[in-house]
């Protein structure tokens, strides 16, 4: 971890945009960093996970927590999953939510809902909480091309202090695999959250 005392708790929401490997890799990195992960997975995200990675995520929060915790060898309680209407979870209130939230990948539907202040499910409510408390919110959209409406929503959120971090990997680090390209984006997410990372070299610093 970095010297800037990164958050010990992170809210991670996975929605139905393409790009599940980014989220999966990010979970592993957060577990390795010792962070407690408050996790939400939309129904569409479970479909994408099975399609892109062959991973069938459990639907029930308790079994999902166990499934992911076992896969990443997490400490007991380190992964805490919540259902879409778990309104009594910590992430539903400013008095209990972590100060950092990332939606990765972030569907354009979720992006629109967050921009409009909708709270129709726990993911949207958790993002609304982070916004109203003026904490850190990172959105990782994966769509192309962006429509004017998408861009307007992103601009609106950016003006609220939200970090818009598109899943657009660079190539200057000479990736040799899909995993290298995934690591590029995950490294950027970790850096913005305040975690140190060794996934990719830092420009002008690491050999």
trRosetta pair geometry for C-beta under 8 A, 3 or more apart (Angstrom, degrees):
i j d omega theta_ij theta_ji phi_ij phi_ji
1 5 7.8 40 148 -122 127 26
1 6 5.3 -134 -157 24 108 115
1 33 6.0 103 -74 -162 91 100
1 34 7.5 -65 -44 42 125 113
1 195 5.9 -68 -124 -136 71 69
1 196 5.7 150 -156 14 15 98
2 5 7.9 -79 87 -4 78 22
2 6 5.8 91 39 -38 94 106
2 194 5.8 -122 44 172 129 68
2 195 6.4 177 -6 -152 98 18
2 196 4.5 144 -61 -48 74 88
4 194 5.3 -113 89 -156 117 109
5 194 7.5 -18 87 158 39 137
6 33 7.5 -37 84 167 142 136
6 35 7.7 -63 118 -81 112 117
6 193 6.2 61 -156 130 116 82
6 194 3.6 169 -108 107 87 103
6 195 4.7 71 -127 -72 172 62
6 196 8.0 -137 -26 -8 138 63
7 10 5.7 118 100 -71 123 78
7 35 6.9 52 103 -130 76 118
7 98 6.1 88 176 -177 136 111
7 99 5.7 -156 -108 60 128 94
7 100 4.4 -156 5 9 162 127
7 136 8.0 -143 -34 46 140 132
7 193 6.6 -81 28 177 108 97
7 194 6.6 107 -2 53 74 128
8 34 7.5 -45 -141 118 80 91
8 35 6.0 -178 -170 -126 36 66
8 36 6.3 34 143 14 76 94
9 35 6.6 152 -100 -171 20 86
9 36 4.6 -22 -107 68 77 102
9 37 7.9 178 -156 -78 58 22
9 38 6.6 39 179 -16 100 106
9 98 3.8 -144 112 -101 100 118
9 99 7.8 97 73 18 92 69
9 100 7.7 157 96 44 59 90
10 30 5.9 -104 46 -141 142 138
10 35 5.1 21 2 164 110 139
10 36 7.4 162 24 81 65 51
10 37 5.7 -20 69 -111 91 65
10 38 7.0 -164 94 26 41 79
10 98 5.7 -157 -99 136 16 163
10 100 5.2 -38 -119 90 77 107
10 101 7.3 148 -173 -99 65 36
10 102 6.9 -4 179 12 112 101
10 193 6.7 11 -111 -157 129 143
11 38 4.6 -32 -106 73 68 110
11 40 7.6 11 -176 3 91 105
11 91 5.1 114 -117 -116 133 125
11 97 6.5 -15 -47 -166 140 94
11 98 5.0 -178 -26 47 87 115
11 100 6.9 178 27 98 77 52
11 101 3.9 -20 72 -109 112 88
11 102 7.4 161 88 24 64 54
11 126 5.6 -163 175 173 150 133
11 130 7.4 -140 51 -62 141 127
12 23 7.1 135 170 -151 119 94
12 26 6.9 168 -133 116 140 123
12 27 6.8 174 109 -86 168 82
12 30 7.2 -138 -45 -7 142 167
12 37 5.5 -17 13 -163 120 103
12 38 7.0 150 21 74 66 53
12 39 5.4 -14 70 -108 95 70
12 40 7.4 -178 95 30 51 66
12 101 7.5 -174 -73 -155 30 61
12 102 5.7 -8 -113 66 70 89
12 103 7.9 148 -164 -95 47 33
12 104 6.8 -47 -157 38 92 100
13 39 7.8 150 -89 -161 38 46
13 40 4.5 -13 -113 68 81 105
13 41 7.7 177 -159 -77 54 34
13 42 7.6 50 179 -30 94 93
13 101 7.1 24 -3 -178 102 103
13 102 7.4 -166 32 97 71 46
13 103 4.5 -20 71 -112 106 79
13 104 7.6 122 74 23 56 54
13 106 7.9 61 93 -97 104 81
13 110 7.7 -180 126 -166 132 151
13 123 4.4 111 -146 -134 143 104
13 126 6.6 161 -55 71 129 137
13 127 7.4 -62 9 -51 153 102
14 20 7.0 58 -169 -125 125 76
14 23 4.5 70 -108 -149 115 162
14 39 7.6 4 -1 -166 102 91
14 40 7.2 -175 26 94 65 56
14 41 4.8 -4 60 -114 108 75
14 42 6.9 -140 97 15 62 78
14 45 4.4 121 124 -162 92 153
14 49 7.7 46 146 -60 141 116
14 103 7.8 171 -82 -160 22 60
14 104 6.6 -35 -101 83 68 56
14 105 7.2 47 -151 31 67 55
15 42 4.8 38 -125 10 61 136
15 44 6.6 21 179 75 64 111
15 45 5.4 -126 -159 -62 12 112
15 103 6.2 16 -5 -177 114 106
15 105 6.5 -100 61 90 78 65
15 106 5.8 54 38 -131 127 37
15 107 4.4 -112 127 -1 123 98
15 109 7.7 -157 169 67 137 93
15 110 4.6 -87 -110 -26 170 151
15 123 6.7 117 -76 -179 105 164
16 42 5.6 -83 -36 89 90 128
16 43 7.6 -11 -68 82 121 56
16 44 2.5 -25 -82 122 140 121
16 45 5.1 -113 -74 -57 56 55
16 47 6.8 20 -131 53 107 104
16 48 5.4 158 -149 -24 60 127
16 107 5.0 16 62 -62 73 140
16 109 7.7 6 54 41 108 123
17 48 7.3 42 82 -107 24 166
17 105 3.9 -108 77 120 111 122
17 106 6.2 18 6 82 140 25
17 107 4.1 -178 -46 -85 90 63
17 108 7.3 104 -87 -13 118 65
17 110 8.0 -98 -25 24 106 117
17 141 6.8 -167 -110 -156 172 52
17 142 4.5 138 146 55 125 95
17 143 6.5 -87 -138 -54 123 86
18 48 6.4 -159 -101 -149 44 124
18 52 6.8 136 -148 -76 77 139
18 105 6.7 -11 83 57 33 170
18 142 5.3 -121 75 119 72 127
19 22 4.8 -8 167 12 95 120
19 23 7.2 98 123 -15 80 91
19 48 7.9 -4 42 162 49 139
19 52 7.9 -91 -2 -140 9 174
19 104 7.4 -99 124 178 119 69
19 105 3.5 95 73 -57 124 140
19 140 7.2 -148 132 129 151 111
19 142 3.9 162 -28 -30 139 169
19 167 5.0 -104 -124 -90 146 178
20 23 5.6 -57 -157 37 49 110
20 24 6.1 46 150 -22 78 106
20 45 6.9 134 -100 -166 103 80
20 48 5.0 165 -47 125 119 101
20 49 4.7 166 -147 -95 155 62
20 52 4.8 153 36 65 117 136
20 53 5.5 -114 100 -10 126 120
20 55 7.6 -163 147 46 140 119
20 105 7.1 -79 -64 4 38 108
21 24 5.5 -54 -140 38 36 113
21 25 6.1 35 162 -17 68 107
21 52 6.5 -118 -30 139 89 124
21 53 6.1 150 -74 -75 79 119
21 178 7.3 -6 135 147 171 112
21 182 5.0 -82 129 -111 113 139
22 25 6.1 -61 -151 39 26 107
22 26 6.2 27 153 -22 63 111
22 104 5.5 -111 118 169 113 109
22 105 6.0 90 55 -58 129 86
22 140 6.5 -147 131 142 150 151
22 142 7.7 175 9 -59 144 139
22 167 5.9 -101 -55 -119 159 126
22 182 5.7 -155 -87 -150 60 88
22 185 5.4 -41 -125 95 120 133
22 186 6.0 -175 -155 -65 72 88
22 189 7.9 112 176 -18 107 146
23 26 5.5 -57 -147 36 30 114
23 27 6.5 36 155 -24 65 100
23 45 7.8 -2 33 -162 170 124
23 104 4.9 162 -86 110 82 90
23 105 6.5 -96 -39 -13 108 63
24 27 6.0 -48 -154 27 30 111
24 28 7.0 28 150 -14 60 105
24 49 7.7 124 -61 -131 116 101
24 53 6.5 110 -32 -102 158 169
24 55 7.1 138 -99 7 138 164
25 28 5.8 -57 -157 36 35 112
25 29 6.5 32 150 -18 68 106
25 179 7.9 149 -95 -148 138 76
25 182 5.2 132 -12 147 158 122
25 183 6.8 -123 174 -83 152 59
25 186 4.8 -90 110 -72 118 156
26 29 5.7 -56 -148 37 34 110
26 30 6.3 32 156 -18 67 106
26 102 7.4 -116 174 99 153 144
26 104 5.9 53 8 94 162 149
26 186 5.1 -156 -77 -131 77 104
26 189 6.0 -27 -114 88 124 149
26 190 7.6 -168 -132 -58 84 89
27 30 5.9 -59 -149 38 30 109
27 31 6.3 31 154 -20 65 106
27 37 6.4 65 -136 -141 80 172
27 39 7.5 31 -112 -100 117 131
27 68 6.4 -75 172 -172 150 123
27 72 6.2 -129 129 -56 99 156
27 79 7.5 37 -164 -108 113 121
28 31 5.7 -54 -148 35 30 112
28 32 6.3 29 155 -17 65 107
28 72 5.1 -156 -107 -123 69 119
29 32 5.7 -54 -147 38 32 111
29 33 6.3 28 153 -17 65 109
29 186 6.1 144 -7 166 151 123
29 190 6.0 -80 139 -81 143 132
29 195 7.5 125 147 122 109 153
29 197 7.1 7 -163 -119 136 104
29 199 7.4 -37 -102 -55 137 127
30 33 5.6 -57 -146 39 32 110
30 35 4.4 -66 -174 57 88 123
30 37 5.3 93 119 -73 139 118
30 195 7.8 -122 -104 -66 64 166
31 34 7.9 53 174 -63 31 20
31 35 7.3 -84 -75 53 24 76
31 37 7.0 -50 -67 -14 74 130
31 72 4.5 118 31 144 171 133
31 73 7.5 127 150 72 137 63
31 74 4.7 -94 -137 -96 123 93
31 78 6.2 89 -127 135 84 138
31 79 7.3 -21 -90 -57 110 102
33 190 7.8 168 -50 -142 152 116
33 195 5.4 -30 -130 -143 159 133
35 78 7.9 102 96 -169 43 98
35 195 7.7 -68 -41 -84 131 133
36 77 7.4 -22 -131 131 111 81
36 78 5.6 -129 -116 -150 64 56
36 80 7.1 17 175 4 99 109
36 98 8.0 -172 84 -80 95 132
37 74 8.0 -84 26 -130 115 148
37 78 6.6 42 20 149 85 72
37 79 5.2 -9 66 -113 107 65
37 80 7.1 172 89 29 56 66
38 80 5.5 -23 -112 74 60 101
38 82 7.0 11 -178 -10 86 117
38 89 7.4 136 -164 165 119 120
38 90 6.5 -105 -115 68 148 111
38 91 5.3 160 143 -54 142 120
38 97 7.9 -133 69 -143 166 67
38 98 6.1 -176 15 -7 128 121
39 64 7.4 -141 102 129 127 118
39 65 7.4 160 49 -95 123 74
39 68 7.0 -3 38 56 176 165
39 79 6.0 2 -5 -167 134 86
39 80 6.6 158 20 79 82 43
39 81 4.5 -40 79 -98 103 71
39 82 7.1 161 80 14 51 72
40 81 7.1 137 -86 -156 36 70
40 82 5.5 -34 -88 63 87 92
40 84 7.4 106 -162 -92 109 54
40 91 7.3 -117 -36 73 124 162
40 122 5.7 -155 -121 99 144 112
40 123 5.0 -174 118 -80 144 86
40 126 6.8 -178 -5 5 150 152
41 45 4.9 -130 -170 86 79 133
41 46 6.1 88 145 -57 117 85
41 49 7.9 -8 -162 -27 130 141
41 57 5.9 -89 146 139 164 155
41 64 6.7 -151 25 -163 132 151
41 81 7.0 -23 5 -146 101 118
42 45 4.4 104 55 -2 78 104
42 46 7.4 -137 96 -7 48 80
42 84 7.1 72 -119 -93 62 115
42 107 8.0 -64 46 2 158 130
42 110 7.7 -131 -43 -72 153 128
42 121 7.6 80 -110 118 96 158
42 123 6.4 -36 -65 -23 101 152
43 46 5.9 -50 -159 27 36 111
43 47 7.1 35 146 -16 64 101
43 59 8.0 24 -110 -127 79 100
43 84 7.6 -27 -29 -50 92 142
44 47 5.5 -52 -157 33 41 114
44 48 6.4 39 148 -18 70 105
44 107 7.0 22 97 -52 145 153
45 48 5.5 -53 -146 39 36 112
45 49 6.2 43 153 -26 67 103
45 57 7.6 -14 115 41 90 152
46 49 5.6 -47 -145 31 32 116
46 50 6.7 30 156 -15 62 103
46 56 7.6 44 -174 -158 94 51
46 57 4.8 -122 -122 59 89 108
46 59 6.9 6 -98 -89 166 74
47 50 6.1 -58 -154 37 30 107
47 51 6.3 24 152 -16 65 112
48 51 5.6 -60 -144 41 32 111
48 52 5.7 8 167 -2 71 115
49 52 6.6 -64 -131 47 20 94
49 53 5.6 -42 -170 44 60 110
49 55 4.8 -68 162 76 103 97
49 56 7.4 150 107 -96 108 21
49 57 5.2 43 79 -14 159 113
50 53 7.5 -68 -103 60 10 68
50 54 6.6 30 -159 -131 49 21
50 55 6.5 -118 -86 69 47 43
50 56 5.3 44 -96 -90 106 67
50 57 7.7 -119 -48 8 85 76
57 64 6.1 37 176 -127 92 103
57 67 6.9 155 -144 100 59 149
57 68 7.8 16 -132 -59 98 102
58 63 4.0 -123 167 110 158 104
58 64 4.3 -151 72 -73 99 67
58 66 7.8 14 22 56 158 88
58 67 5.0 160 -4 -14 118 146
59 63 7.8 24 54 65 50 118
59 64 7.2 -140 69 -54 7 114
60 63 4.5 63 72 23 103 106
60 64 6.4 -174 84 -15 47 90
60 83 7.8 -31 -148 -78 44 109
61 64 5.5 -60 -141 38 27 113
61 65 6.3 32 160 -23 65 103
61 81 4.3 -167 -154 105 75 93
61 82 5.4 20 -123 -118 140 17
61 83 5.0 -95 -41 -44 119 77
61 86 6.8 45 -55 -56 159 148
62 65 5.9 -52 -154 31 29 112
62 66 6.7 24 151 -14 62 107
62 81 7.6 -145 -56 63 18 103
63 66 5.5 -53 -148 39 37 113
63 67 6.1 43 152 -25 68 105
64 67 5.6 -50 -142 34 31 114
64 68 6.3 19 163 -8 65 107
64 81 4.2 -53 92 58 115 172
65 68 6.5 -64 -146 43 24 100
65 69 5.8 24 158 -20 63 117
65 79 5.0 168 -151 110 73 92
65 80 5.8 9 -116 -122 130 30
65 81 4.4 -147 -60 12 82 97
66 69 5.7 -58 -138 41 25 113
66 70 6.1 25 163 -19 64 108
67 70 6.2 -61 -152 35 21 106
67 71 6.5 20 154 -20 60 109
68 71 5.6 -53 -146 34 34 113
68 72 6.3 3 165 7 68 110
68 74 7.2 25 121 -2 76 137
68 79 5.0 -148 94 172 111 164
68 81 7.2 116 22 -49 132 123
69 72 6.7 -76 -145 52 23 88
69 73 8.0 30 166 -146 56 3
69 74 4.1 -93 -142 52 72 116
69 76 7.7 61 -173 -112 145 34
69 78 6.5 133 -122 57 102 90
69 79 4.5 -152 -70 36 87 123
70 73 7.4 21 -169 -76 30 41
70 74 7.9 -55 -33 29 21 85
72 79 7.5 111 51 -46 124 136
74 78 4.0 -142 173 67 110 127
74 79 5.0 83 88 -16 171 103
75 78 4.3 97 57 -39 79 123
77 80 6.6 10 -168 -64 62 101
82 86 4.1 -128 -173 56 100 147
82 89 4.4 7 -120 -89 146 162
82 91 6.7 -150 19 31 159 122
82 122 5.8 -121 119 142 121 163
83 86 4.4 117 52 -37 78 104
83 122 7.0 115 101 -3 46 144
84 121 4.4 -42 -173 -158 96 114
84 122 5.4 -165 -161 13 33 98
84 123 7.2 -35 -129 -8 76 91
85 121 6.8 -77 -69 -138 64 69
85 122 6.5 -151 -77 -37 18 101
86 89 4.4 54 123 -28 109 116
86 92 7.3 -148 107 -39 67 130
86 122 5.6 11 47 -80 76 151
87 92 5.1 134 -160 -149 48 164
87 122 7.1 -143 -78 -93 51 96
87 125 7.5 -17 -117 102 77 174
88 92 6.8 -32 -53 42 6 144
89 92 5.2 105 63 -9 74 104
89 96 7.9 -166 137 107 48 134
89 122 6.7 41 40 -148 133 136
90 93 6.9 -88 -165 46 38 88
90 96 3.5 -124 -149 141 78 115
90 97 5.8 154 142 -81 79 44
90 98 7.6 69 124 -25 122 69
91 96 7.3 -85 -43 102 23 94
91 97 4.8 77 -131 -115 44 96
91 98 7.3 -20 -99 16 85 82
91 101 7.6 104 -146 -99 114 124
91 122 6.8 78 90 175 116 103
91 125 7.6 111 123 100 87 92
91 126 4.0 -5 157 -114 113 115
91 129 6.8 167 170 48 59 149
92 96 7.7 11 52 63 62 117
92 97 7.4 175 28 -67 22 107
92 122 6.3 -67 -81 -137 99 90
92 125 5.5 9 -129 127 75 132
92 126 6.7 -61 -80 -77 45 72
92 129 6.8 166 -173 -50 20 145
93 96 4.9 53 72 25 101 98
93 97 6.3 -179 75 -26 44 93
93 129 6.6 159 -174 -125 4 139
94 97 6.1 -47 -115 25 28 111
94 129 5.3 -165 -69 -163 68 95
94 132 6.5 -88 -75 91 129 107
94 133 4.5 161 -135 -72 110 121
97 101 7.5 -22 172 -57 118 119
97 126 6.5 158 -127 -147 133 80
97 129 5.0 121 -12 126 163 139
97 130 6.7 -120 135 -69 143 73
97 133 7.2 180 67 10 122 156
97 135 7.7 -169 108 35 112 159
98 101 6.8 138 80 -64 100 74
99 130 7.8 117 -164 -130 34 90
99 133 7.7 -118 -124 119 70 130
99 135 4.4 -144 -162 -147 66 129
99 136 6.3 58 142 21 76 92
100 130 7.9 55 -147 -131 14 128
100 135 6.7 -126 -69 158 37 110
100 136 4.5 -9 -113 72 73 116
100 138 7.7 10 -172 0 88 105
100 193 5.5 89 -174 -141 150 95
100 194 7.8 -124 -81 18 153 111
101 126 6.1 164 -127 143 150 104
101 127 6.3 -159 116 -99 149 61
101 130 4.6 -109 18 -65 129 155
101 135 7.4 82 3 105 94 115
101 136 7.1 167 28 97 59 66
101 137 5.2 -8 68 -113 98 71
101 138 7.2 -173 97 29 51 70
102 137 7.7 157 -87 -163 39 46
102 138 4.2 -15 -111 69 85 106
102 139 7.7 -179 -156 -78 57 27
102 140 6.8 33 180 -14 99 109
102 189 6.1 70 -142 -163 155 118
102 193 6.9 -58 -46 -73 128 123
103 106 4.1 74 114 -89 110 103
103 110 6.2 -158 175 132 149 140
103 114 7.6 -140 -5 -50 158 152
103 123 7.0 88 -113 -173 117 110
103 127 6.7 -8 -44 -83 129 124
103 137 7.8 12 -4 -173 97 89
103 138 7.4 -173 26 93 61 58
103 139 5.1 -3 56 -119 106 69
103 140 6.6 -162 93 27 59 76
104 138 7.6 2 -51 110 105 101
104 140 4.0 36 -109 36 82 137
104 167 7.9 121 -148 -70 87 113
104 189 6.5 10 -82 -112 153 154
105 140 5.4 -99 -125 103 52 99
105 141 7.0 70 -176 -145 87 20
105 142 4.3 -41 -151 6 137 121
105 167 6.0 -38 -114 -31 107 143
106 110 5.4 -123 -166 82 77 122
106 111 5.4 91 145 -61 114 93
106 139 4.4 -17 -10 -166 170 88
106 140 5.3 135 0 59 96 51
106 141 4.9 -58 75 -78 98 58
106 142 7.5 131 48 4 56 74
107 110 4.6 95 58 7 83 99
107 111 6.9 -142 98 -5 45 87
107 141 7.7 68 -155 -130 5 75
107 143 7.8 85 -152 -55 48 118
108 111 5.2 -47 -143 37 38 119
108 112 6.3 45 154 -23 65 101
108 141 6.5 62 -78 -143 69 118
108 143 5.3 21 -46 -41 116 161
108 147 7.9 76 -163 27 154 103
108 150 5.3 -54 -137 -108 123 108
108 153 7.7 119 -163 58 80 150
109 112 5.8 -52 -151 33 30 111
109 113 6.5 29 152 -17 63 105
110 113 5.6 -54 -147 37 35 112
110 114 6.3 34 155 -19 68 105
110 123 6.5 -49 -137 127 122 131
110 124 7.1 -145 -147 -79 77 84
110 127 8.0 129 172 -18 97 157
111 114 5.9 -56 -148 36 28 109
111 115 6.3 28 154 -20 64 109
111 139 6.1 100 -106 -175 95 147
111 141 5.8 10 -63 -87 144 117
111 150 7.0 48 95 -144 144 76
111 153 5.4 104 137 127 100 135
111 154 6.9 -15 -179 -72 132 75
111 157 7.3 -92 -166 -23 86 152
112 115 5.7 -58 -148 36 30 112
112 116 6.3 14 159 -8 66 112
112 149 7.4 9 -100 150 116 108
112 153 5.3 -78 -98 -113 59 156
113 116 6.0 -67 -146 45 28 102
113 118 4.0 -77 -161 56 85 124
113 120 6.8 -89 -150 23 134 108
113 124 4.8 -68 137 -113 126 125
114 117 7.7 41 -177 -69 30 27
114 118 7.5 -72 -58 45 24 82
114 124 6.3 -147 -76 -134 66 73
114 127 4.5 -56 -120 128 112 149
114 128 7.2 -152 -137 -61 67 68
114 131 7.6 151 -176 -39 91 138
114 137 7.9 174 -174 169 139 146
114 139 7.2 -171 65 -85 160 137
114 157 6.6 39 112 -101 108 130
114 162 7.9 106 138 -106 129 160
115 153 4.1 -125 -30 -155 167 90
115 154 7.9 -73 -81 -54 134 27
115 156 5.0 83 -156 83 111 127
115 157 5.2 -87 -97 -54 89 99
117 128 5.9 86 -150 -117 63 114
117 131 7.9 -119 -105 81 79 152
118 124 5.2 -45 102 -177 81 146
118 128 7.8 -140 76 -62 31 128
119 124 5.0 -174 -119 113 38 103
119 125 4.1 71 -155 -86 103 77
119 128 5.1 -57 -81 5 107 155
120 124 5.6 41 37 42 66 152
121 124 5.4 92 54 15 68 101
121 125 7.0 -133 102 -4 33 95
122 125 5.4 -56 -141 42 35 113
122 126 5.9 40 159 -25 70 104
123 126 5.9 -53 -147 33 26 110
123 127 6.6 23 154 -14 61 106
124 127 5.9 -56 -151 38 32 110
124 128 6.3 34 151 -21 65 107
125 128 5.5 -55 -148 36 33 114
125 129 6.4 39 152 -24 66 101
126 129 5.6 -49 -151 30 32 115
126 130 6.7 33 151 -18 63 102
127 130 5.7 -52 -151 34 35 111
127 131 6.4 35 151 -18 65 106
127 137 6.0 83 -148 -137 81 135
128 131 5.6 -55 -149 37 33 113
128 132 6.2 26 157 -15 68 107
129 132 6.1 -58 -143 39 28 104
129 133 6.1 14 161 -6 65 114
130 133 6.1 -66 -143 48 25 102
130 135 4.7 -93 -156 67 75 103
130 136 7.1 -65 -172 72 119 33
130 137 4.6 126 119 -69 136 106
131 134 7.4 23 177 -75 32 38
131 135 8.0 -81 -53 43 17 71
131 137 6.3 -14 -66 -19 74 150
131 160 6.1 -3 -145 157 108 136
131 162 7.4 -25 -98 -66 98 106
134 161 7.0 43 -149 58 74 160
136 163 7.3 6 -167 0 86 116
136 192 8.0 169 -175 147 129 91
136 193 7.2 142 127 -119 148 63
137 157 7.9 -98 100 -176 126 111
137 161 7.6 93 38 104 94 83
137 162 4.8 -41 86 -121 107 88
137 163 7.0 178 93 26 52 75
138 162 7.4 162 -95 -172 25 74
138 163 4.5 -20 -111 71 75 113
138 165 5.7 0 -171 10 101 125
138 189 6.3 134 138 -139 153 85
138 192 5.8 118 -99 109 140 135
138 193 7.0 -80 -11 -67 148 88
139 154 7.9 -144 83 -120 137 85
139 157 6.8 10 9 137 144 156
139 162 6.1 23 -1 167 109 121
139 163 7.1 171 24 87 65 59
139 164 5.6 -19 67 -114 101 60
139 165 6.9 157 78 30 45 73
140 165 5.2 -33 -96 84 74 91
140 166 7.0 121 -159 -131 54 17
140 167 5.4 68 171 -53 97 91
140 185 7.0 94 -149 174 129 122
140 189 6.7 -26 -71 -87 132 122
141 146 7.8 61 127 -97 144 113
141 150 7.5 132 -171 -171 158 116
141 154 7.2 -76 -6 -88 149 121
141 164 7.0 -9 7 -162 110 92
141 166 5.4 -36 66 -111 84 74
141 167 7.0 -136 92 5 38 86
142 166 7.2 132 -86 -165 47 71
142 167 4.1 -8 -90 38 98 132
143 146 6.2 97 98 -88 106 68
143 150 6.6 -128 87 -134 142 156
146 150 4.1 -130 -164 89 89 133
146 151 5.2 105 135 -54 126 87
146 154 7.6 -29 -159 -4 147 139
147 150 4.7 106 50 2 71 100
147 151 7.1 -140 95 -1 41 87
148 151 5.7 -59 -150 40 33 110
148 152 6.2 35 153 -22 68 106
149 152 5.6 -52 -144 36 31 112
149 153 6.4 32 156 -19 64 105
150 153 5.9 -59 -154 36 28 110
150 154 6.4 25 152 -16 65 108
151 154 5.7 -54 -147 38 33 111
151 155 6.3 35 154 -20 66 104
152 155 5.7 -52 -146 36 31 111
152 156 6.4 35 153 -21 64 104
153 156 5.7 -52 -149 34 31 113
153 157 6.4 26 155 -14 64 107
154 157 5.8 -58 -147 40 32 108
154 158 6.1 36 153 -24 67 106
154 164 4.9 66 -161 -113 106 156
155 158 5.6 -52 -143 35 31 114
155 159 6.5 32 156 -19 63 104
156 159 6.0 -58 -155 34 28 110
156 160 7.0 24 147 -16 61 106
157 160 5.5 -58 -155 35 39 112
157 162 4.0 -38 160 47 96 141
157 164 6.6 111 90 -63 116 107
158 161 7.8 110 -178 -22 32 7
158 162 6.0 -87 -83 65 34 81
158 163 8.0 64 -115 -110 73 20
158 164 5.6 -53 -75 -8 101 118
163 192 5.7 152 165 -177 169 145
165 185 7.5 131 147 -160 106 88
165 188 6.1 174 -164 124 128 119
165 189 6.3 147 116 -86 158 75
165 192 6.6 -131 -70 -2 147 162
167 185 5.2 15 -134 -123 71 156
168 185 7.8 121 41 -91 32 110
169 175 7.0 22 149 -32 135 154
169 181 4.2 143 82 -163 175 82
169 182 7.6 -58 -74 -57 141 20
169 184 4.1 99 -140 72 99 139
169 185 5.6 -82 -79 -41 86 93
170 173 6.7 86 96 6 100 91
170 184 5.9 -160 39 -170 74 143
171 174 7.0 57 171 -84 67 32
171 175 6.3 -88 -128 15 64 97
172 203 7.8 30 105 -102 139 108
173 180 7.3 -158 105 175 111 110
173 184 6.6 178 37 -97 136 109
173 200 5.2 -42 -123 -157 168 115
173 201 6.4 165 -124 38 112 91
175 180 3.4 165 -144 109 91 124
175 181 4.9 71 -168 -60 167 73
175 184 6.8 -69 -70 -36 128 125
176 180 5.6 93 38 -15 57 153
177 180 4.9 111 54 -2 72 98
177 181 7.5 -136 100 0 47 84
178 181 5.6 -57 -156 37 39 111
178 182 6.3 42 147 -21 70 104
179 182 5.5 -51 -146 36 35 113
179 183 6.2 39 153 -23 65 105
180 183 5.6 -52 -148 34 30 114
180 184 6.9 43 150 -31 60 96
180 200 7.9 98 -165 -91 76 103
181 184 5.7 -39 -157 16 36 117
181 185 7.5 25 153 -7 60 98
182 185 6.4 -63 -164 38 37 102
182 186 6.1 27 149 -13 72 114
183 186 5.5 -59 -138 45 35 110
183 187 5.8 43 160 -28 69 105
183 199 4.0 -161 -174 174 106 118
183 200 5.8 144 128 -45 104 97
184 187 6.0 -56 -152 30 22 112
184 188 6.9 20 151 -16 58 105
184 199 7.6 -153 -68 124 27 117
184 200 5.6 57 -103 -50 60 154
185 188 5.7 -55 -154 34 36 111
185 189 6.5 36 150 -19 68 103
186 189 5.5 -51 -149 34 36 113
186 190 6.3 37 153 -19 67 105
186 197 7.8 173 121 -146 81 148
186 199 6.1 155 86 -88 102 179
187 190 5.8 -54 -147 37 31 111
187 191 6.3 33 154 -21 64 107
187 197 4.7 170 -137 122 77 150
187 199 4.1 -143 -74 65 108 120
187 200 4.7 -101 -19 22 171 103
188 191 5.7 -53 -147 35 31 113
188 192 6.4 27 156 -16 64 107
189 192 6.0 -61 -151 38 29 107
189 193 6.4 22 154 -14 65 110
190 193 5.8 -63 -149 40 31 108
190 195 4.3 -73 -175 72 90 112
190 196 7.7 -27 145 93 116 15
190 197 4.3 103 95 -61 142 131
190 199 7.5 121 26 5 143 126
191 194 7.8 63 178 -57 29 15
191 195 7.2 -89 -74 64 26 65
191 197 6.1 -83 -57 14 79 123
197 200 7.5 15 121 32 114 67
201 205 7.4 -179 173 72 83 74
201 206 3.6 -150 -151 87 86 117
201 207 6.9 -118 -129 73 137 24
202 205 4.0 -10 91 53 112 119
202 206 4.7 102 33 -4 73 104
